[in-house]
Amino acid sequence: MENANSFKFQKITIIGVGLIGGSFALALKKKKLCGHIVGFGRSEKNLKRAKNKKIIDSYELDPVTACKDSDLILFSTPVGFFLEIAKKIKNSLKPGAIVTDVGSVKGKLVYDIEKILPDKIYFVGGHPIAGSDQSGIDAASAEIFKNAKCIITPTGKTNKNAMKSIISIWKTLGSIVTIIDPYEHDRIYGAISHLPHVIAYNLVNTVAEIDSSYLLFSGQGFKDTTRIASSHHELWRDICILNRKNLLKYIEVFIKNLDEFKKHLKASDAKAIERDFINARNLREGLG
């Protein structure tokens, strides 16, 4: 197994041809890292459009057929479908095939997928920190991974050559690769990604509960703050369920901070409020 710069995958299967799966296909084509790309998904209409847009070369409506003889299989459906798909395709994969993913949850899911797949099939967990609140192939772009972080989450069982190939792919696509333990990944992204999505969804719902007509007066500040509430609901439903243990802990911390702010507000404690705001501002500006 050579690195991605010299190894051309003859057949690649994209399971879930949406924003990230479609972008991955386009980026691979642009970098000439693939021969034939076949797509699989639940909507034949979407798959036909992906083929017409030359994002994929062909498509199948059966995941087993789609994965037959593939060198590389990418899981890019909502994470709640990963285990079901792994079980369906496990006996159709050729020895030496690499299976990877772009899911926002790792942790136990990585170990569960490893248990399902046969010994000579190599799974490498991956999570490109790319995308937007937009979804679907119309938003797909070959440039989406350029200068974006990509997290690789190996376990003690991860095949080293397969991992090198996956790392090389992401680096060739322009990503900045970091290796993190699967459970640590979920602790980190539970705090900096999953919690903010939950807050954004609930912030919109809260304003609507106060008075839905107020939403008509939204300025850029509210739109910026809640932009991620436009993210795909099915995708984020699965992420929240699979990372619920971390999310529940972080929600409690968030509630504690809101309660503290509530106390300051009740007491008209301007200094405490200002102190909290300055602290948050300094931390935010440190992100660049």
C-alpha positions as CSV (number, residue, x, y, z in Angstrom):
1,M,0.0,0.0,0.0
2,E,1.7,3.2,-1.2
3,N,1.0,6.7,-0.1
4,A,-1.8,8.7,-1.8
5,N,0.6,10.8,-3.9
6,S,1.7,7.7,-5.9
7,F,-1.1,5.2,-5.2
8,K,-4.2,5.6,-7.4
9,F,-7.3,3.9,-6.0
10,Q,-8.8,2.1,-9.0
11,K,-12.3,2.0,-7.5
12,I,-13.7,4.2,-4.7
13,T,-17.2,3.9,-3.2
14,I,-18.8,7.0,-1.6
15,I,-21.7,5.9,0.7
16,G,-23.7,9.1,1.1
17,V,-23.2,11.5,-1.7
18,G,-23.9,14.8,-0.1
19,L,-21.9,17.9,0.8
20,I,-18.8,16.1,2.2
21,G,-19.1,12.9,0.2
22,G,-19.5,14.9,-3.0
23,S,-16.7,17.3,-2.1
24,F,-14.4,14.3,-1.3
25,A,-15.2,12.8,-4.8
26,L,-14.5,16.1,-6.6
27,A,-11.3,16.7,-4.7
28,L,-10.0,13.1,-5.5
29,K,-10.8,13.7,-9.1
30,K,-9.0,17.0,-9.2
31,K,-5.9,15.5,-7.6
32,K,-6.2,12.4,-9.8
33,L,-6.2,10.0,-6.9
34,C,-8.9,7.8,-8.3
35,G,-10.0,5.7,-11.2
36,H,-13.7,5.1,-10.9
37,I,-16.0,6.6,-8.2
38,V,-19.3,4.9,-7.5
39,G,-21.9,6.4,-5.3
40,F,-24.5,4.9,-3.1
41,G,-27.4,6.6,-1.3
42,R,-31.1,6.5,-0.5
43,S,-32.2,8.8,-3.3
44,E,-31.8,7.7,-6.9
45,K,-32.7,11.3,-7.9
46,N,-29.8,12.7,-6.0
47,L,-27.4,10.0,-7.3
48,K,-28.4,10.7,-10.9
49,R,-27.8,14.4,-10.4
50,A,-24.4,13.6,-8.8
51,K,-23.5,11.6,-11.9
52,N,-24.8,14.3,-14.3
53,K,-22.6,16.8,-12.4
54,K,-19.7,14.4,-12.8
55,I,-19.2,14.2,-9.1
56,I,-19.4,10.4,-9.3
57,D,-18.9,8.1,-12.4
58,S,-21.7,5.7,-11.6
59,Y,-24.1,4.8,-8.8
60,E,-25.8,1.7,-7.2
61,L,-28.9,1.4,-5.1
62,D,-27.5,-1.5,-3.2
63,P,-24.5,-0.9,-0.9
64,V,-23.2,-4.4,-1.3
65,T,-23.0,-4.0,-5.1
66,A,-21.6,-0.5,-4.7
67,C,-18.7,-1.7,-2.5
68,K,-17.8,-4.8,-4.5
69,D,-14.1,-4.7,-5.6
70,S,-13.6,-1.2,-4.2
71,D,-10.2,-0.2,-2.9
72,L,-11.5,2.6,-0.7
73,I,-15.0,3.0,0.9
74,L,-16.0,6.3,2.5
75,F,-18.9,6.5,4.9
76,S,-20.4,9.9,4.6
77,T,-24.0,9.3,5.6
78,P,-25.4,10.6,9.0
79,V,-23.4,8.6,11.6
80,G,-26.5,6.8,12.9
81,F,-26.4,4.6,9.7
82,F,-22.7,3.6,9.9
83,L,-23.1,0.3,11.9
84,E,-26.1,-0.8,9.7
85,I,-24.1,-0.1,6.5
86,A,-21.0,-1.9,7.9
87,K,-23.0,-5.0,8.7
88,K,-24.5,-5.0,5.2
89,I,-21.2,-4.7,3.3
90,K,-18.8,-6.6,5.5
91,N,-18.9,-9.8,3.4
92,S,-18.7,-8.0,0.1
93,L,-15.4,-6.2,0.6
94,K,-12.2,-7.4,-1.0
95,P,-9.2,-8.2,1.2
96,G,-7.0,-5.1,1.7
97,A,-9.8,-2.6,1.2
98,I,-9.7,0.5,3.3
99,V,-12.9,1.8,4.9
100,T,-12.9,5.3,6.3
101,D,-15.4,7.9,7.3
102,V,-16.1,11.6,7.7
103,G,-18.3,11.4,10.8
104,S,-18.4,14.0,13.6
105,V,-18.6,11.3,16.3
106,K,-15.9,8.7,16.9
107,G,-15.5,7.2,20.4
108,K,-17.2,3.8,20.8
109,L,-18.5,4.0,17.2
110,V,-14.9,3.4,15.8
111,Y,-14.5,0.3,18.0
112,D,-17.9,-1.0,17.0
113,I,-17.1,-0.7,13.3
114,E,-13.8,-2.4,13.8
115,K,-15.6,-5.3,15.4
116,I,-18.0,-5.7,12.5
117,L,-15.5,-5.6,9.7
118,P,-13.4,-8.7,8.8
119,D,-9.7,-8.8,9.8
120,K,-8.3,-8.1,6.3
121,I,-10.5,-5.0,5.9
122,Y,-8.9,-1.9,7.4
123,F,-10.9,0.8,9.1
124,V,-9.4,4.3,9.7
125,G,-11.6,6.8,11.5
126,G,-11.5,10.3,10.0
127,H,-13.3,13.7,10.6
128,P,-12.6,16.6,8.3
129,I,-13.5,19.9,10.0
130,A,-15.0,21.3,6.9
131,G,-18.4,22.1,5.5
132,S,-21.1,24.7,6.2
133,D,-24.7,25.0,7.2
134,Q,-25.5,24.1,3.6
135,S,-26.0,20.5,2.7
136,G,-26.3,18.5,-0.5
137,I,-24.3,18.1,-3.7
138,D,-25.1,21.6,-4.9
139,A,-22.8,22.9,-2.2
140,A,-20.0,20.4,-2.9
141,S,-16.6,21.8,-3.8
142,A,-13.2,20.3,-4.5
143,E,-11.6,23.1,-2.4
144,I,-13.6,22.6,0.8
145,F,-10.8,20.6,2.5
146,K,-8.0,23.0,1.7
147,N,-6.4,24.4,4.9
148,A,-9.1,22.6,7.0
149,K,-8.3,20.5,10.0
150,C,-8.8,16.8,9.6
151,I,-8.8,14.5,12.6
152,I,-7.7,10.9,12.3
153,T,-8.7,8.6,15.2
154,P,-6.8,5.3,15.2
155,T,-7.1,2.6,17.8
156,G,-4.6,-0.1,18.8
157,K,-6.0,-2.2,16.0
158,T,-5.7,0.3,13.2
159,N,-3.5,-0.9,10.3
160,K,-0.5,1.4,10.0
161,N,-0.2,1.3,6.2
162,A,-3.9,2.0,5.8
163,M,-3.6,4.9,8.2
164,K,-0.7,6.3,6.2
165,S,-2.7,6.1,3.0
166,I,-5.6,8.0,4.6
167,I,-3.4,10.6,6.1
168,S,-1.7,11.1,2.7
169,I,-5.0,11.5,1.0
170,W,-6.1,14.3,3.3
171,K,-2.8,16.0,3.1
172,T,-2.9,15.8,-0.7
173,L,-6.4,17.4,-0.5
174,G,-4.8,20.3,1.5
175,S,-6.0,19.4,5.0
176,I,-4.0,19.8,8.2
177,V,-4.0,16.3,9.8
178,T,-4.0,15.7,13.6
179,I,-4.1,12.3,15.2
180,I,-6.4,12.0,18.3
181,D,-7.8,9.2,20.4
182,P,-11.4,8.4,19.4
183,Y,-12.9,9.1,22.9
184,E,-10.8,12.3,23.2
185,H,-12.1,13.4,19.9
186,D,-15.7,13.2,21.2
187,R,-14.8,15.1,24.3
188,I,-13.3,17.9,22.3
189,Y,-15.9,18.2,19.6
190,G,-18.7,17.7,22.0
191,A,-17.6,21.0,23.5
192,I,-16.6,23.0,20.5
193,S,-19.0,21.7,17.9
194,H,-21.9,19.6,19.2
195,L,-22.8,21.9,22.2
196,P,-22.8,25.0,20.0
197,H,-25.2,23.3,17.6
198,V,-27.5,22.4,20.4
199,I,-27.4,25.9,21.7
200,A,-28.1,27.4,18.3
201,Y,-31.1,25.2,17.6
202,N,-32.5,26.0,21.1
203,L,-31.8,29.7,20.8
204,V,-34.0,29.9,17.6
205,N,-36.7,27.8,19.3
206,T,-36.5,30.0,22.4
207,V,-37.0,33.2,20.5
208,A,-39.9,31.6,18.6
209,E,-41.5,30.6,21.9
210,I,-41.2,34.1,23.2
211,D,-42.8,35.5,20.0
212,S,-42.1,34.0,16.6
213,S,-42.8,37.3,14.9
214,Y,-39.6,38.6,16.6
215,L,-37.6,36.5,14.2
216,L,-38.6,38.8,11.4
217,F,-36.6,41.5,13.0
218,S,-33.3,39.5,13.0
219,G,-30.2,41.3,12.2
220,Q,-26.8,40.0,11.2
221,G,-25.8,39.3,14.8
222,F,-28.7,36.9,15.4
223,K,-28.1,35.3,12.0
224,D,-24.4,34.8,12.6
225,T,-25.0,33.4,16.1
226,T,-27.6,30.9,14.8
227,R,-26.2,30.1,11.4
228,I,-25.5,26.5,12.3
229,A,-29.1,26.0,13.2
230,S,-29.6,25.7,9.5
231,S,-27.5,22.5,9.5
232,H,-29.1,19.2,8.4
233,H,-31.4,18.0,11.2
234,E,-30.9,14.2,10.6
235,L,-27.2,14.5,10.7
236,W,-27.2,16.5,14.0
237,R,-29.8,14.3,15.6
238,D,-27.5,11.3,15.2
239,I,-24.5,13.2,16.4
240,C,-26.3,14.3,19.6
241,I,-27.5,10.8,20.4
242,L,-24.2,9.1,19.8
243,N,-22.3,11.7,21.9
244,R,-25.0,12.2,24.5
245,K,-22.9,11.4,27.5
246,N,-20.4,14.2,26.8
247,L,-23.2,16.6,25.7
248,L,-25.2,16.0,28.9
249,K,-22.2,17.0,31.0
250,Y,-21.5,20.1,28.9
251,I,-25.1,21.2,28.9
252,E,-24.9,21.1,32.8
253,V,-21.8,23.4,32.6
254,F,-23.6,25.7,30.3
255,I,-26.6,25.9,32.5
256,K,-24.3,26.6,35.5
257,N,-22.8,29.5,33.6
258,L,-26.2,30.8,32.6
259,D,-27.3,30.6,36.2
260,E,-24.3,32.6,37.3
261,F,-25.1,35.2,34.7
262,K,-28.7,35.2,35.9
263,K,-27.6,35.9,39.5
264,H,-25.4,38.8,38.3
265,L,-28.3,40.2,36.3
266,K,-30.7,40.0,39.2
267,A,-28.2,41.8,41.5
268,S,-27.5,44.4,38.8
269,D,-23.8,43.4,39.3
270,A,-22.4,45.4,36.4
271,K,-18.8,44.6,37.3
272,A,-19.4,40.8,37.3
273,I,-21.2,40.9,34.0
274,E,-18.4,43.0,32.5
275,R,-15.8,40.7,33.9
276,D,-17.5,37.7,32.3
277,F,-17.8,39.5,29.0
278,I,-14.2,40.6,29.0
279,N,-13.0,37.1,29.8
280,A,-15.1,35.6,26.9
281,R,-14.0,38.3,24.5
282,N,-10.3,37.7,25.3
283,L,-10.7,34.0,24.8
284,R,-12.6,34.5,21.5
285,E,-10.0,36.9,20.2
286,G,-7.3,34.3,21.0
287,L,-8.9,32.0,18.3
288,G,-7.7,34.4,15.6
